[in-house]
């Protein structure tokens, strides 16, 4: 990310958007439940941002499980 001059937050938002769109495509149908299993690293951050993006965009109930803790990188989209 430093080499290309792209901010980590922008990369995380883009990855999360792709994940959120895939989830919407795969769960197109009657409302149900979706559980996000996240870890404390950057991929966990991507999942948290995707969960935030889906919060208003899906009829499904969203659940979060972070047995190892949440991502701790302050200032990232995952912390918002």
C-alpha distance (Angstrom), angle and dihedral (degrees) to the residues before:
residue distance angle dihedral
X1 . . .
X2 3.80 . .
X3 3.79 92.2 .
X4 3.79 93.0 55.6
X5 3.79 95.4 39.1
X6 3.81 93.6 -121.2
X7 3.78 118.2 145.1
X8 3.80 115.7 -120.3
X9 3.79 89.6 -128.2
X10 3.80 92.1 57.1
X11 3.80 91.1 49.3
X12 3.81 90.7 49.6
X13 3.83 92.9 48.2
X14 3.82 90.7 49.8
X15 3.81 93.7 47.7
X16 3.79 90.6 46.9
X17 3.80 92.1 48.7
X18 3.81 90.6 53.8
X19 3.81 89.8 48.7
X20 3.82 92.7 47.3
X21 3.81 91.1 50.1
X22 3.80 91.3 49.6
X23 3.80 91.1 49.6
X24 3.81 90.9 49.8
X25 3.81 90.1 50.5
X26 3.81 93.6 48.1
X27 3.81 94.6 45.6
X28 3.79 98.6 44.5
X29 3.78 101.6 140.0
X30 3.78 140.6 56.3
X31 3.79 116.7 -2.6
X32 3.77 114.7 -89.9
X33 3.77 138.4 145.5
X34 3.79 131.2 -68.8
X35 3.79 121.7 -166.8
X36 3.79 121.6 -158.4
X37 3.79 113.4 -153.0
X38 3.79 105.9 -163.9
X39 3.76 137.1 176.3
X40 3.79 132.5 -155.2
X41 3.83 96.6 -94.9
X42 3.78 135.2 85.3
X43 3.81 94.0 -81.8
X44 3.79 87.7 55.6
X45 3.79 86.7 52.8
X46 3.80 90.5 53.1
X47 3.80 89.4 52.6
X48 3.82 92.5 49.6
X49 3.79 91.8 51.5
X50 3.83 90.1 48.0
X51 3.80 89.0 51.2
X52 3.82 89.3 51.8
X53 3.80 90.7 49.2
X54 3.81 92.0 49.5
X55 3.81 94.9 45.7
X56 3.81 94.1 88.6
X57 3.81 97.3 24.1
X58 3.80 103.8 60.4
X59 3.81 136.7 55.5
X60 3.81 90.3 -143.8
X61 3.79 123.1 106.7
X62 3.78 108.2 -112.9
X63 3.79 123.0 -148.8
X64 3.77 130.3 -173.8
X65 3.79 125.7 -150.9
X66 3.80 118.7 -179.3
X67 3.82 106.3 169.8
X68 3.83 92.9 169.7
X69 3.80 95.3 42.4
X70 3.78 135.2 -93.7
X71 3.81 126.5 -70.2
X72 3.80 108.8 -80.8
X73 3.79 102.4 -161.4
X74 3.79 103.4 125.5
X75 3.77 117.0 -144.7
X76 3.80 93.5 29.1
X77 3.81 122.8 118.5
X78 3.80 87.9 -109.8
X79 3.79 90.3 65.0
X80 3.84 93.1 54.9
